[in-house]
Every structure is written in C-alpha cells, then in structure tokens.
Amino acid sequence: VQLQASGGGLVQAGRSLNLSCAVSGRTFSFSTYTMGWFRQAPGKDREFVAAITRTGDMRYYADSVKDRFTISRDNGKNTVYLQVNSLKPEDTADYYCARGRPYASSWTALSQYDYWGQGTLVTVSS
C-alpha cells in the first residue's frame, strides 16, 4: 500500500489549499477503509486533523480546524482530499494522510492508522 500526498505550498494567511492523497496497492480496497489526515509542526508531535469513514457519511475534525478544513474522498479515484481554508500561521506543518486500521477504536489516535504517506508541507506566512 502506498499513499502519496500532494498539494502543499507556501501561502499567505487567509488563503486556501487543496491537499490530495492518492492511494495505491494491488490488494488494497480503498473504499473499505477510513482515511485520516494528520499534521506535524516543527518541534511538535504529530496531531490529528480530520478523518472520513469509508463511504464519507461521517467526518471528524480537530477543534482547531473545524469550520475551516473539509475532508472528502473519491472512492473511484482512490483519493482523499483536505480542503484547507482561512489558513493561519499556526497551520504551518507537514500534512500526512493515513489509512485507518480495521475496527479502530478511535479515529484521532495515531496508533489506529497503519499506513502513512510521506507528507506534504504547508507553510503559512503572516
């Protein structure tokens, strides 16, 4: 299973970006897994950002990004997206996509995800 995140960049505060994560793998059935986004700022621990269930019927967000970020997925393209709006300097981080473990007990814990992408850097200037 491979996860390829893209879409990061350098933007001014208040602007938007659309992050993508393309998932591939011969035996991997994308539509059967919850997917999540995490981020890690310099010198800080990796933290949960958002998660979306298999069919997209339920979405979860960290309080810090609620109402500004939107997670979505296209099961036909094996891709999960994170639309990030109204960016703030404190959103600066490497953003990682990850696949949720089957029967995970929590969608916010790093330990409940088993495959990770390489990260895409978002830098927000003030």
VOGU-3710 file (C-alpha; in Angstrom, 3 decimals, decimal comma):
1> vqlqasgggl> 0,000/0,000/0,000  1,354/3,411/-0,968  -0,026/6,816/-0,045  1,146/9,848/-1,994  0,240/13,241/-0,549  0,485/16,430/-2,577  -0,820/19,966/-2,799  1,158/21,711/-0,100  2,912/25,008/-0,612  3,685/28,487/0,691
11> vqagrslnls> 0,633/30,717/1,069  -0,341/33,890/2,862  -2,619/33,806/5,869  -6,271/33,682/4,904  -5,661/31,770/1,698  -6,616/28,195/0,802  -5,034/24,993/-0,432  -6,416/21,649/-1,549  -4,368/18,699/-0,393  -4,689/15,331/-2,084
21> cavsgrtfsf> -3,644/11,831/-1,132  -3,638/9,155/-3,814  -3,637/5,594/-2,547  -2,426/2,581/-4,487  -1,756/-1,070/-3,871  -2,710/-4,182/-5,738  -4,603/-5,811/-2,887  -5,835/-2,632/-1,306  -9,516/-1,836/-1,433  -9,628/1,895/-0,760
31> stytmgwfrq> -13,357/2,112/-0,253  -13,300/-0,246/2,727  -11,075/1,919/4,924  -11,498/5,059/6,946  -8,880/7,632/5,956  -7,337/10,385/8,018  -5,157/13,478/7,842  -2,620/14,416/10,483  -0,073/17,199/10,713  3,224/17,800/12,414
41> apgkdrefva> 4,602/21,248/13,048  8,338/21,772/13,618  9,300/20,628/17,093  5,835/19,322/17,890  4,126/15,947/17,982  2,047/14,723/15,094  -1,606/15,577/15,678  -4,964/14,541/14,301  -6,620/16,869/11,812  -9,541/15,058/10,180
51> aitrtgdmry> -10,943/11,634/9,312  -13,582/10,348/6,948  -15,359/6,996/7,044  -15,476/4,527/4,165  -18,462/5,975/2,384  -17,912/9,529/3,539  -21,057/9,535/5,645  -19,199/10,596/8,761  -16,365/13,079/9,170  -14,378/14,048/12,236
61> yadsvkdrft> -12,303/17,174/12,796  -9,912/18,529/15,362  -11,397/21,535/17,131  -8,578/23,718/15,826  -9,597/23,186/12,188  -13,344/22,713/12,434  -15,240/25,085/10,139  -12,059/25,837/8,150  -10,976/22,435/6,821  -13,052/19,908/4,881
71> isrdngkntv> -12,135/16,279/4,318  -13,602/14,382/1,382  -12,894/11,312/-0,695  -13,419/9,910/-4,163  -13,511/6,133/-3,945  -13,470/5,837/-7,721  -10,095/7,601/-7,795  -8,706/6,084/-4,572  -8,066/9,595/-3,330  -8,758/11,510/-0,143
81> ylqvnslkpe> -8,709/15,307/-0,051  -8,291/18,001/2,555  -9,529/21,446/1,620  -7,837/23,915/3,940  -9,344/27,392/4,077  -8,668/30,558/6,058  -5,146/29,379/6,761  -3,318/30,696/9,794  0,415/30,741/10,524  -0,200/28,100/13,192
91> dtadyycarg> -1,405/25,728/10,468  2,167/25,528/9,188  3,136/21,849/9,270  3,813/18,726/7,288  0,455/17,170/6,474  0,186/13,393/6,339  -2,564/11,115/5,100  -3,060/7,727/6,667  -5,192/4,610/6,394  -7,292/3,633/9,377
101> rpyasswtal> -6,955/0,171/10,851  -9,973/-2,097/10,559  -12,148/-1,950/13,671  -10,198/1,011/15,027  -11,382/2,216/18,412  -10,559/5,856/17,719  -10,110/7,971/14,635  -7,973/10,568/16,373  -5,160/8,352/17,670  -2,047/7,811/15,568
111> sqydywgqgt> -1,888/4,185/16,697  -5,184/3,477/14,909  -3,631/4,114/11,477  -1,359/1,603/9,799  -0,123/3,111/6,521  1,144/6,662/6,117  2,031/8,945/3,261  5,262/10,892/3,072  3,805/14,276/3,983  3,236/17,492/2,111
121> lvtvss> 4,463/20,765/3,590  2,084/23,655/4,162  3,714/26,948/5,108  1,518/29,911/6,009  3,060/33,363/6,164  1,542/36,191/8,192
//
